Amino acid sequence: MLRKVRIILSVVLWALLTFFFLDFAGVLPWQLHVITHIQFIPALLSVSIGIVVALLILTLLFGRVYCSSICPMGTFQDIVTGLSKRSRKRRKRFSFSPPKRILRWSIVVIVLAASLSGFGAVLGLLDPYSAYGRIATNVFKPVYLQANNLLESIFSSFDNYTFYRVDAAMVSVSSFFIALGTLILIAVLAWKHGRTWCNTFCPVGTVLGFLSRFSFFKIRIDADKCTHCGNCATYCKASCMDSKAGMIDYSRCVNCFDCLDTCKEKALIYAPRLQKTKQSEQTKQDEEIKQSNQAKQADQAPLASKRRFLLAGLATTAAAPKLLAQAQETLATLGGKKSYQKMHPITPPGSVSRTHFADRCTSCHLCVSKCPSHVLKPAFMEYGLGGIMQPTVSFEKGFCNFDCTVCGDICPSGAIKPLTIDQKHLTQMGTVVFIEENCIVYTDGTSCGACSEHCPTQAIAMVPFKNGLTIPQVNTDICVGCGGCEYVCPARPFRAVHIEGSVVQKQAHPFVEKKEEAVEVDGFGF
């Protein structure tokens, strides 16, 4: 019964969260984004004390319920493991393996040190919710959108317009391959070894696993009934059950309850501590330490090779932007234009500052998936190595809707603060830069003014130039960096206007239409 309840709860939460990432048509109610706020790392970063305390109490009472039912990556692994069993005709194949404590806690220390030093990419890669969010956004969603477009073609041929065509392109090539690599790695581990990812690489699993050792309810072995047949261990996807020794490693048990129904002697129960035990907790800990020491040598060798591979990849990645900038400068000179490189990338409106954003964003890509204007994309090297995959604002496919506050409303980690529409109108996420040498009014003697027409704050005005033409003049004080001017500028490939990101997002001066409200909205803060 417990196993069935867990499966139903896990599948429902996983399906809702996954579809929330995929849902471009607004089928699901907007309030459903609360599911993303009960994830452990986002709740911790957003200082949602109530949620964090609730998850910790839940773990101390019932064990790793978060890992078994709430975390979408955990449920995804269970689905892959279930498919693996069916392909093998339900052959029993798991066995007890020694805990890799040194590796697990080393990863926790590395993640903590990297996060405190501003290198958020490490936490972004290993946080289970964020890793799954990137998979849903960069791998699952393009497939989902292509399926929608296929249905649109079929239905429209019968004059049925229930479906409509959408852009199904990848949002970022680099993030696609990172997400695909994560998907393949975790799927292969789950297919062959069950919950190895959770109990070896996941920092959340390690921390909650430590707490679950002291949980009130546990799966326990009744020594009076157990015959040490070992059958239960073959169903344990966490490989934490050594029935022959009468021991369960509770730091790795994810409370999947797969083992409960397999014991013919009914020696396994999920309950508070038994009154009679034949093996003390101290003896169990001594046995675990012994097994950990035996596995230590096996852990160190692969770690060294992984470090060398990672350092080589990082060095290659760091050199790429410099080469690209040099090529861009050469191309601009040959075409008689002025090349430029944005000194500061644009963070989403409400992200307060680059430092605040870097410290809290885990690159779950929920804002990327839900942005109605499609101006958010995962960064490659715009923020440097430490900010790879974190969302940045790009105006290649559109501009930031002046009245849109979606990204701040749904961000679960607090990296993007929620804004009211009035606050959004005055939040300066960037300022406009005008390059006269690239403007077609200057180069071609052609009338334009597209940038001024699309500026919602009148930060760009057309002033007399020559021969009856007008040319843009900018006022950065009232610019909010929405990117309307950059998006519509016809000068290609080197635009005459572009947005330079604000290191610290300030409150812009009220523009003409808002002068009467300046006192009311002053100092809204974050």
C-alpha positions as CSV (number, residue, x, y, z in Angstrom):
1,M,0.0,0.0,0.0
2,L,2.8,2.4,0.9
3,R,4.5,1.7,-2.4
4,K,1.4,2.4,-4.4
5,V,0.7,5.7,-2.6
6,R,4.3,6.8,-3.1
7,I,4.2,6.0,-6.8
8,I,0.9,7.9,-7.4
9,L,2.1,10.9,-5.5
10,S,5.5,10.9,-7.3
11,V,4.0,10.5,-10.8
12,V,1.4,13.3,-10.2
13,L,4.0,15.8,-8.9
14,W,6.5,14.9,-11.7
15,A,3.9,15.1,-14.5
16,L,2.6,18.5,-13.3
17,L,6.0,20.0,-12.9
18,T,7.3,18.6,-16.3
19,F,4.2,19.9,-18.1
20,F,4.5,23.3,-16.4
21,F,8.0,23.6,-18.1
22,L,6.5,22.5,-21.5
23,D,3.2,24.3,-21.4
24,F,3.5,27.3,-23.8
25,A,-0.3,27.7,-24.3
26,G,-1.2,28.3,-20.6
27,V,-3.2,25.2,-20.2
28,L,-2.2,24.7,-16.6
29,P,-3.2,27.3,-14.0
30,W,-0.6,29.9,-13.3
31,Q,-0.6,29.2,-9.6
32,L,1.0,25.8,-10.3
33,H,4.4,27.3,-10.2
34,V,4.2,26.8,-6.4
35,I,5.5,23.2,-7.2
36,T,8.9,24.7,-8.1
37,H,9.1,26.6,-4.8
38,I,9.0,23.4,-2.7
39,Q,12.3,22.2,-4.2
40,F,15.1,22.1,-1.6
41,I,17.9,24.2,-3.2
42,P,15.6,27.0,-4.6
43,A,13.8,27.2,-1.2
44,L,17.2,27.5,0.5
45,L,18.5,30.2,-1.8
46,S,15.3,32.2,-1.6
47,V,15.4,32.0,2.2
48,S,12.0,30.4,2.3
49,I,12.4,29.4,5.9
50,G,9.0,27.8,6.2
51,I,9.6,25.5,3.2
52,V,13.1,24.5,4.2
53,V,12.0,23.7,7.8
54,A,9.1,21.7,6.5
55,L,11.3,19.6,4.3
56,L,13.8,19.0,7.1
57,I,11.0,18.0,9.5
58,L,9.6,15.7,6.9
59,T,13.0,14.1,6.5
60,L,13.5,13.7,10.2
61,L,10.0,12.1,10.6
62,F,9.7,9.9,7.5
63,G,13.2,9.7,5.9
64,R,14.0,10.9,2.3
65,V,10.5,11.5,1.2
66,Y,11.7,14.6,-0.7
67,C,14.0,12.3,-2.8
68,S,11.4,9.7,-3.4
69,S,8.4,11.8,-4.3
70,I,9.0,15.6,-4.5
71,C,12.3,15.8,-6.5
72,P,11.5,15.4,-10.2
73,M,14.9,14.0,-10.9
74,G,14.3,11.2,-8.4
75,T,11.0,10.2,-10.1
76,F,12.6,10.4,-13.5
77,Q,15.2,7.9,-12.4
78,D,12.5,5.6,-11.0
79,I,10.7,5.7,-14.4
80,V,13.9,4.8,-16.2
81,T,14.6,2.0,-13.7
82,G,11.1,0.7,-14.2
83,L,11.5,0.6,-17.9
84,S,14.8,-1.2,-17.4
85,K,13.1,-3.9,-15.3
86,R,10.5,-4.5,-18.0
87,S,13.1,-4.8,-20.7
88,R,14.8,-7.4,-18.6
89,K,11.6,-9.2,-17.9
90,R,11.6,-8.1,-14.3
91,R,14.8,-9.9,-13.5
92,K,16.1,-9.1,-10.0
93,R,19.5,-7.4,-10.4
94,F,20.4,-5.0,-7.6
95,S,22.8,-5.8,-4.8
96,F,24.3,-4.1,-1.8
97,S,27.3,-1.8,-2.5
98,P,29.5,0.0,0.0
99,P,28.8,3.7,0.6
100,K,31.1,6.2,-1.1
101,R,31.1,8.8,1.8
102,I,34.4,10.5,0.9
103,L,33.2,11.2,-2.7
104,R,29.7,12.3,-1.6
105,W,30.9,14.7,1.1
106,S,33.7,16.0,-1.2
107,I,31.1,17.0,-3.7
108,V,29.1,18.8,-1.0
109,V,32.2,20.7,0.1
110,I,33.1,21.6,-3.5
111,V,29.6,22.8,-4.3
112,L,29.5,24.9,-1.1
113,A,33.0,26.4,-1.7
114,A,32.2,27.2,-5.4
115,S,28.8,28.8,-4.4
116,L,30.4,31.0,-1.8
117,S,33.1,32.1,-4.2
118,G,30.5,33.1,-6.8
119,F,31.0,30.1,-9.1
120,G,27.4,29.1,-9.4
121,A,27.8,26.8,-12.3
122,V,28.8,23.9,-10.0
123,L,25.6,24.1,-8.0
124,G,23.6,24.6,-11.2
125,L,25.0,21.4,-12.6
126,L,24.4,19.2,-9.6
127,D,21.2,20.6,-8.1
128,P,18.6,17.9,-9.1
129,Y,15.7,20.2,-9.6
130,S,17.7,22.6,-11.8
131,A,19.3,19.8,-13.8
132,Y,15.9,18.4,-14.5
133,G,14.5,21.8,-15.4
134,R,17.2,22.3,-18.0
135,I,16.5,18.8,-19.4
136,A,12.8,19.7,-19.7
137,T,13.4,23.1,-21.2
138,N,16.3,22.3,-23.6
139,V,15.6,18.7,-24.6
140,F,11.9,17.8,-23.9
141,K,10.4,21.1,-24.9
142,P,11.7,21.3,-28.5
143,V,10.4,17.8,-29.1
144,Y,7.1,18.8,-27.5
145,L,6.9,21.9,-29.7
146,Q,7.7,19.9,-32.9
147,A,4.9,17.5,-32.0
148,N,2.6,20.5,-31.6
149,N,3.6,21.8,-35.1
150,L,3.1,18.4,-36.6
151,L,-0.4,18.3,-35.2
152,E,-1.0,21.8,-36.4
153,S,-0.1,20.7,-40.0
154,I,-2.4,17.7,-39.8
155,F,-5.4,19.5,-38.2
156,S,-5.1,22.6,-40.4
157,S,-5.3,20.4,-43.5
158,F,-8.8,19.6,-42.4
159,D,-9.6,23.2,-41.7
160,N,-9.3,22.6,-37.9
161,Y,-7.3,25.3,-36.2
162,T,-7.2,23.9,-32.7
163,F,-3.4,24.0,-32.8
164,Y,-1.2,26.8,-33.9
165,R,2.4,26.8,-35.1
166,V,5.2,27.9,-32.7
167,D,8.9,28.4,-32.8
168,A,10.5,25.0,-31.9
169,A,14.1,26.1,-32.2
170,M,16.6,25.3,-29.4
171,V,17.1,28.3,-27.1
172,S,20.9,27.6,-26.7
173,V,23.2,25.1,-28.4
174,S,25.5,24.9,-25.4
175,S,22.7,24.4,-22.9
176,F,21.2,21.8,-25.1
177,F,24.3,19.7,-25.1
178,I,24.8,20.2,-21.4
179,A,21.2,19.2,-20.7
180,L,21.4,16.2,-23.1
181,G,24.7,15.0,-21.5
182,T,23.1,15.2,-18.1
183,L,20.0,13.3,-19.4
184,I,22.1,10.6,-20.9
185,L,24.4,10.2,-17.8
186,I,21.6,10.0,-15.3
187,A,19.5,7.8,-17.5
188,V,22.4,5.3,-18.0
189,L,23.1,5.2,-14.3
190,A,19.4,4.7,-13.5
191,W,19.1,2.0,-16.1
192,K,22.0,0.0,-14.8
193,H,22.3,1.0,-11.1
194,G,19.0,2.6,-9.9
195,R,19.5,5.6,-7.7
196,T,23.3,5.9,-8.0
197,W,23.1,9.5,-9.0
198,C,21.1,10.4,-5.9
199,N,23.5,8.5,-3.6
200,T,26.8,9.5,-5.1
201,F,26.7,12.8,-6.9
202,C,23.6,14.7,-5.7
203,P,24.5,17.2,-2.8
204,V,20.8,17.3,-1.7
205,G,20.7,13.5,-1.4
206,T,23.9,13.6,0.7
207,V,22.6,16.2,3.1
208,L,19.1,14.8,3.5
209,G,20.6,11.3,3.7
210,F,22.6,12.4,6.7
211,L,19.4,13.6,8.4
212,S,17.4,10.5,7.4
213,R,19.7,8.4,9.6
214,F,17.9,9.9,12.5
215,S,14.4,9.7,11.1
216,F,11.6,8.5,13.3
217,F,10.0,6.2,10.7
218,K,12.4,3.8,8.9
219,I,12.3,0.6,7.0
220,R,13.5,-1.8,9.6
221,I,14.6,-5.5,9.6
222,D,13.0,-7.6,12.3
223,A,15.9,-9.9,13.3
224,D,13.5,-12.4,14.8
225,K,11.8,-13.0,11.4
226,C,14.7,-12.4,8.9
227,T,16.2,-15.5,7.4
228,H,19.0,-13.5,5.6
229,C,17.9,-14.8,2.2
230,G,19.0,-11.6,0.5
231,N,15.9,-11.4,-1.7
232,C,15.0,-7.9,-0.5
233,A,18.4,-6.5,-1.5
234,T,17.9,-7.5,-5.1
235,Y,14.9,-5.1,-5.3
236,C,16.7,-2.2,-3.5
237,K,17.4,0.4,-6.2
238,A,19.5,2.4,-3.7
239,S,21.8,-0.6,-3.1
240,C,21.7,0.2,0.6
241,M,20.3,-3.0,2.0
242,D,22.6,-5.7,3.2
243,S,20.1,-8.2,4.5
244,K,22.7,-10.9,5.0
245,A,24.3,-8.7,7.7
246,G,21.0,-7.4,8.8
247,M,21.9,-3.8,8.0
248,I,20.3,-0.9,6.1
249,D,22.3,2.2,5.2
250,Y,19.7,4.8,6.0
251,S,21.7,7.6,4.5
252,R,21.1,6.1,1.1
253,C,17.6,4.7,1.5
254,V,15.1,6.8,-0.5
255,N,12.0,5.2,0.9
256,C,10.8,3.7,-2.4
257,F,9.2,0.8,-0.4
258,D,10.0,-1.7,-3.3
259,C,11.5,-4.1,-0.8
260,L,8.6,-4.3,1.6
261,D,6.4,-6.6,-0.5
262,T,9.2,-8.9,-1.5
263,C,9.9,-10.4,1.9
264,K,8.0,-13.6,2.3
265,E,8.8,-13.7,6.0
266,K,7.3,-10.2,6.6
267,A,10.6,-9.2,8.3
268,L,10.6,-5.7,6.7
269,I,8.4,-3.0,8.2
270,Y,8.2,0.7,7.9
271,A,7.8,1.8,11.5
272,P,9.4,3.5,14.5
273,R,12.3,1.8,16.2
274,L,11.8,-1.9,17.0
275,Q,12.0,-2.9,20.6
276,K,14.3,-5.9,19.9
277,T,17.4,-5.7,17.7
278,K,20.2,-8.1,17.4
279,Q,22.7,-5.5,16.1
280,S,23.4,-2.2,17.8
281,E,23.6,1.1,15.9
282,Q,27.3,1.4,16.9
283,T,28.0,-2.0,15.3
284,K,26.3,-0.9,12.1
285,Q,28.3,2.3,12.0
286,D,31.6,0.5,12.5
287,E,30.7,-1.9,9.6
288,E,29.8,1.1,7.4
289,I,33.1,2.8,8.2
290,K,35.0,-0.3,7.4
291,Q,33.3,-0.7,4.0
292,S,33.9,3.0,3.3
293,N,37.6,2.6,3.8
294,Q,37.7,-0.4,1.5
295,A,36.0,1.7,-1.2
296,K,38.3,4.7,-0.7
297,Q,41.0,3.6,-3.1
298,A,38.5,2.9,-5.9
299,D,37.0,6.5,-5.5
300,Q,40.3,8.4,-5.9
301,A,41.6,7.1,-9.3
302,P,38.5,8.1,-11.4
303,L,38.4,11.5,-9.6
304,A,41.9,12.5,-10.8
305,S,41.1,11.7,-14.4
306,K,37.8,13.6,-14.2
307,R,39.6,16.7,-12.8
308,R,42.1,16.7,-15.7
309,F,39.3,16.3,-18.3
310,L,37.3,19.2,-16.6
311,L,40.3,21.5,-16.5
312,A,41.0,20.9,-20.2
313,G,37.4,21.6,-21.2
314,L,37.3,24.8,-19.1
315,A,40.5,26.2,-20.7
316,T,39.1,25.6,-24.2
317,T,35.8,27.2,-23.3
318,A,37.5,30.3,-21.8
319,A,39.5,31.0,-25.0
320,A,36.4,30.9,-27.3
321,P,35.0,34.4,-26.6
322,K,38.4,36.2,-27.3
323,L,38.7,34.5,-30.7
324,L,35.1,35.4,-31.5
325,A,35.7,39.1,-30.6
326,Q,38.8,39.3,-32.7
327,A,36.9,37.9,-35.7
328,Q,34.0,40.3,-35.2
329,E,36.4,43.3,-35.1
330,T,38.0,42.3,-38.4
331,L,34.7,41.8,-40.1
332,A,33.4,45.2,-39.0
333,T,36.6,47.0,-40.2
334,L,36.3,45.4,-43.6
335,G,32.7,46.6,-43.9
336,G,33.4,50.2,-42.9
337,K,31.3,49.7,-39.7
338,K,32.2,50.0,-36.0
339,S,32.3,46.8,-34.0
340,Y,31.2,46.7,-30.4
341,Q,31.1,44.2,-27.7
342,K,28.7,44.5,-24.8
343,M,30.8,45.1,-21.6
344,H,28.0,44.0,-19.3
345,P,25.4,41.3,-20.0
346,I,21.8,42.0,-19.3
347,T,20.2,40.2,-16.3
348,P,16.4,39.8,-16.2
349,P,14.4,42.7,-14.7
350,G,14.2,42.3,-11.0
351,S,17.5,40.5,-10.6
352,V,18.7,43.5,-8.5
353,S,22.4,43.2,-9.5
354,R,24.8,40.8,-11.2
355,T,26.1,39.7,-7.8
356,H,22.7,39.0,-6.4
357,F,21.7,37.1,-9.5
358,A,24.9,35.0,-9.6
359,D,24.5,34.0,-6.0
360,R,21.0,32.8,-6.2
361,C,20.4,31.5,-9.8
362,T,20.7,27.8,-10.2
363,S,20.0,27.8,-14.0
364,C,16.8,25.8,-13.8
365,H,15.6,27.7,-16.9
366,L,12.0,28.0,-15.8
367,C,12.1,31.7,-16.7
368,V,13.6,30.8,-20.1
369,S,10.8,28.4,-20.7
370,K,8.0,30.7,-19.6
371,C,9.2,34.0,-21.1
372,P,6.4,35.1,-23.5
373,S,8.7,37.3,-25.5
374,H,11.5,34.7,-25.8
375,V,14.2,37.2,-24.8
376,L,15.7,35.1,-22.1
377,K,18.3,32.6,-23.1
378,P,20.9,30.5,-21.3
379,A,24.3,32.3,-21.2
380,F,27.4,30.7,-22.7
381,M,30.3,32.9,-21.6
382,E,28.6,36.2,-21.2
383,Y,28.9,35.9,-17.4
384,G,32.2,34.0,-17.5
385,L,32.7,30.4,-16.5
386,G,31.0,30.8,-13.2
387,G,27.7,32.0,-14.8
388,I,27.5,29.5,-17.7
389,M,23.9,28.4,-18.2
390,Q,22.4,31.3,-16.1
391,P,19.7,33.2,-18.1
392,T,20.7,36.4,-19.8
393,V,18.6,38.8,-21.9
394,S,19.0,38.7,-25.7
395,F,17.1,40.7,-28.2
396,E,17.6,38.5,-31.3
397,K,14.0,37.2,-31.4
398,G,12.1,40.0,-29.6
399,F,12.2,42.6,-26.9
400,C,11.1,42.6,-23.2
401,N,7.4,43.4,-23.0
402,F,7.0,46.7,-21.1
403,D,4.2,45.3,-19.0
404,C,5.5,41.7,-18.4
405,T,6.6,40.5,-15.0
406,V,6.5,36.7,-15.6
407,C,10.2,35.9,-14.9
408,G,10.1,37.5,-11.4
409,D,6.7,35.9,-10.6
410,I,7.9,32.4,-11.2
411,C,11.5,32.4,-10.1
412,P,11.8,29.8,-7.2
413,S,15.2,30.8,-5.9
414,G,14.8,34.5,-5.5
415,A,17.4,35.3,-8.1
416,I,14.7,37.4,-9.9
417,K,12.6,39.4,-7.5
418,P,8.9,39.8,-8.3
419,L,7.9,43.3,-9.5
420,T,4.7,45.1,-9.9
421,I,4.0,46.5,-13.4
422,D,4.7,50.0,-12.1
423,Q,8.0,48.9,-10.7
424,K,8.8,47.1,-13.9
425,H,8.2,50.4,-15.8
426,L,11.0,52.0,-13.9
427,T,13.5,49.2,-13.5
428,Q,16.6,49.9,-15.4
429,M,18.1,46.5,-16.4
430,G,20.2,48.3,-19.0
431,T,20.8,51.5,-21.0
432,V,20.8,52.3,-24.7
433,V,24.0,53.0,-26.6
434,F,23.9,54.7,-29.9
435,I,26.7,54.2,-32.5
436,E,26.3,56.9,-35.2
437,E,28.8,55.2,-37.6
438,N,26.5,52.2,-37.9
439,C,23.2,54.0,-38.4
440,I,21.7,53.8,-41.9
441,V,20.8,57.5,-41.6
442,Y,24.5,58.2,-41.4
443,T,25.8,55.5,-43.8
444,D,23.1,55.4,-46.4
445,G,21.5,58.8,-46.1
446,T,18.1,57.1,-45.6
447,S,15.3,58.1,-43.3
448,C,14.6,55.6,-40.5
449,G,13.5,56.3,-36.9
450,A,12.4,52.7,-36.1
451,C,14.2,52.8,-32.8
452,S,12.4,55.9,-31.6
453,E,9.0,54.5,-32.6
454,H,9.5,51.4,-30.5
455,C,10.8,53.1,-27.4
456,P,8.1,53.0,-24.7
457,T,9.9,55.6,-22.5
458,Q,10.9,58.1,-25.2
459,A,14.6,57.5,-24.3
460,I,15.4,57.8,-28.0
461,A,14.3,60.9,-29.8
462,M,14.9,61.9,-33.5
463,V,16.8,65.2,-33.9
464,P,17.7,67.1,-37.1
465,F,20.8,65.7,-38.9
466,K,21.3,67.0,-42.4
467,N,19.6,67.1,-45.8
468,G,16.3,67.1,-44.0
469,L,17.0,63.8,-42.2
470,T,16.7,63.1,-38.5
471,I,19.0,60.9,-36.4
472,P,18.6,59.2,-33.0
473,Q,19.6,61.0,-29.8
474,V,19.5,59.0,-26.5
475,N,18.6,59.9,-23.0
476,T,19.9,57.1,-20.8
477,D,18.3,58.5,-17.6
478,I,14.8,57.3,-18.7
479,C,15.9,54.2,-20.6
480,V,14.9,50.9,-19.0
481,G,16.7,48.6,-21.4
482,C,13.7,46.8,-22.8
483,G,15.5,46.3,-26.1
484,G,12.8,47.4,-28.4
485,C,15.3,49.7,-30.2
486,E,17.9,47.0,-30.6
487,Y,15.5,44.4,-31.9
488,V,14.1,46.6,-34.7
489,C,17.3,48.4,-35.7
490,P,17.7,47.5,-39.4
491,A,21.5,47.9,-39.4
492,R,23.0,44.4,-39.7
493,P,25.2,42.7,-38.5
494,F,26.4,45.7,-36.4
495,R,23.4,47.5,-35.0
496,A,23.4,51.3,-34.5
497,V,21.7,50.9,-31.1
498,H,22.2,48.2,-28.5
499,I,21.6,47.8,-24.8
500,E,24.4,47.7,-22.3
501,G,23.4,45.8,-19.1
502,S,23.3,47.4,-15.7
503,V,25.7,45.9,-13.1
504,V,23.2,47.2,-10.5
505,Q,19.7,47.6,-11.6
506,K,18.5,51.1,-10.7
507,Q,15.3,53.0,-10.8
508,A,15.1,55.0,-14.0
509,H,13.9,58.6,-14.0
510,P,10.2,58.8,-14.7
511,F,9.5,59.5,-18.3
512,V,7.0,62.0,-19.6
513,E,3.8,60.0,-19.1
514,K,4.8,59.1,-15.5
515,K,6.0,62.4,-14.1
516,E,2.9,62.9,-12.1
517,E,3.4,59.5,-10.4
518,A,7.1,59.9,-9.6
519,V,6.6,60.5,-5.9
520,E,4.3,57.5,-5.5
521,V,6.6,55.0,-7.0
522,D,9.9,56.4,-5.7
523,G,12.1,54.0,-3.7
524,F,10.2,50.8,-4.4
525,G,13.4,48.8,-3.7
526,F,13.8,45.0,-4.0
